[in-house]
Amino acid sequence: MENKLLHTPVLLSEVVKIMAPEPGKMYIDATLGYGGHTLELLKAGASVVGIDQDADILELAQKRITGSGLSANFTSLHSSFASALDGDRLEPSKYSGVLMDLGVSSYQLDTPERGFSFRHDAPLDMRMNKDLAVTAKDLINGLGKNELIELFSTLGEEYAAKKIVAAILDARKTKPIESTAELASLVARNVTRSKSHLHPATKVFQALRMAVNTEREELKAALPSAWSKLTSGGVLVVISFHSLEDEIVKNFFASLKDILEVSDIITPSLDEQYDNRRSRSAKLRYGRKA
Ligand SMILES: C[S@@+](CC[C@H](N)C(=O)[O-])C[C@H]1O[C@@H](n2cnc3c(N)ncnc32)[C@H](O)[C@@H]1O
């Protein structure tokens, strides 16, 4: 039976409309996740190469696609998208579309032992790819004062970074910070968010996750490679959840000479935002190759 709760794809109908899948066309889903977007491309008769650096979700997506009887035109690739798209492993100028739906899936957030969420108590891990050497615990206990302030201010846009870092350094004098719950309650004790509905530790967790998985660096490296895979008329679609990522995408499209069409930001409808809270911060941009 299909478990719909593993991840709900955002901006699904918009993505399908922009990518216009049909039999004979080939696509790269660089962030396969639970395969929500890929399934729609496959249902339309297109072929898809699905990349994910998380081996667990890749296996679940593969099962879902096989269970739907759509695996004949699907190939999976366990890799970071920057390295999968680099070089000629995937043939240049061959694909009608590349999709990047950035960040983590609900499956990852809701699996306690992955250590992504302040809602569950687990070791502070946050690696999407378990082969990565550095965990969130290593960063929180190993970085110096200024590095942590920089991390939380930049990637987390956390205005209380200095106060939070002072509390972290103080706690570290006694023992290392090991778990998501320890970090979440330390942040909650030290900051008040009178007007926000977010958990006080949301931004700190987001910053750590982005640093552990070098998310901005991955995106910067992957965009030109993704572009090189497109046929003339092919489209690169990027869904981001953070203004710093959106900025990278916007600047990338602005830097291109061989671009036919570039979109403004597309955001989820109010209905979608209501049905799927996670979609609220989603921003889609696409560019079509000349
Ligand atoms: C938001 S989810 C994608 C959800 C998917 N579109 C769906 O509908 O199920 C993002 C996925 O991309 C993967 N991911 C994030 N950054 C990645 C990277 N640099 N390389 C490969 N996979 C990445 C994550 O492991 C996660 O499974």
The ligand as an SDF file (V2000), in Angstrom:
LIG
                    3D

 27 29  0  0  0  0  0  0  0  0999 V2000
   12.0400   18.1220   -1.1000 C   0  0  0  0  0  0  0  0  0  0  0  0
   12.6020   16.5040   -1.3310 S   0  0  0  0  0  0  0  0  0  0  0  0
   12.0320   16.0880   -2.9310 C   0  0  0  0  0  0  0  0  0  0  0  0
   10.6600   15.5510   -2.9320 C   0  0  0  0  0  0  0  0  0  0  0  0
   10.1820   15.0000   -4.2660 C   0  0  0  0  0  0  0  0  0  0  0  0
   10.1190   16.0200   -5.2950 N   0  0  0  0  0  0  0  0  0  0  0  0
    8.8470   14.3120   -4.0920 C   0  0  0  0  0  0  0  0  0  0  0  0
    7.8600   14.7980   -4.6500 O   0  0  0  0  0  0  0  0  0  0  0  0
    8.7810   13.3150   -3.3800 O   0  0  0  0  0  0  0  0  0  0  0  0
   14.3040   16.7460   -1.6250 C   0  0  0  0  0  0  0  0  0  0  0  0
   15.0650   15.4650   -1.8430 C   0  0  0  0  0  0  0  0  0  0  0  0
   16.2820   15.8060   -2.4620 O   0  0  0  0  0  0  0  0  0  0  0  0
   17.3440   15.1390   -1.8470 C   0  0  0  0  0  0  0  0  0  0  0  0
   18.4830   16.0300   -1.9750 N   0  0  0  0  0  0  0  0  0  0  0  0
   18.6530   17.2430   -1.4100 C   0  0  0  0  0  0  0  0  0  0  0  0
   19.8230   17.7750   -1.7660 N   0  0  0  0  0  0  0  0  0  0  0  0
   20.4060   16.8660   -2.6010 C   0  0  0  0  0  0  0  0  0  0  0  0
   21.6310   16.8470   -3.3190 C   0  0  0  0  0  0  0  0  0  0  0  0
   22.5130   17.8500   -3.2320 N   0  0  0  0  0  0  0  0  0  0  0  0
   21.9070   15.7720   -4.0800 N   0  0  0  0  0  0  0  0  0  0  0  0
   21.0260   14.7350   -4.1810 C   0  0  0  0  0  0  0  0  0  0  0  0
   19.8590   14.6970   -3.5170 N   0  0  0  0  0  0  0  0  0  0  0  0
   19.5490   15.7590   -2.7360 C   0  0  0  0  0  0  0  0  0  0  0  0
   16.9090   14.8930   -0.4240 C   0  0  0  0  0  0  0  0  0  0  0  0
   17.5540   13.7490    0.0920 O   0  0  0  0  0  0  0  0  0  0  0  0
   15.4060   14.7220   -0.5630 C   0  0  0  0  0  0  0  0  0  0  0  0
   15.0460   13.3730   -0.6790 O   0  0  0  0  0  0  0  0  0  0  0  0
  1  2  1  0
  2  3  1  0
  2 10  1  0
  3  4  1  0
  4  5  1  0
  5  6  1  0
  5  7  1  0
  7  8  2  0
  7  9  1  0
 10 11  1  0
 11 12  1  0
 11 26  1  0
 12 13  1  0
 13 14  1  0
 13 24  1  0
 14 15  1  0
 14 23  1  0
 15 16  2  0
 16 17  1  0
 17 18  1  0
 17 23  2  0
 18 19  1  0
 18 20  2  0
 20 21  1  0
 21 22  2  0
 22 23  1  0
 24 25  1  0
 24 26  1  0
 26 27  1  0
M  CHG  2   2   1   9  -1
M  END
$$$$
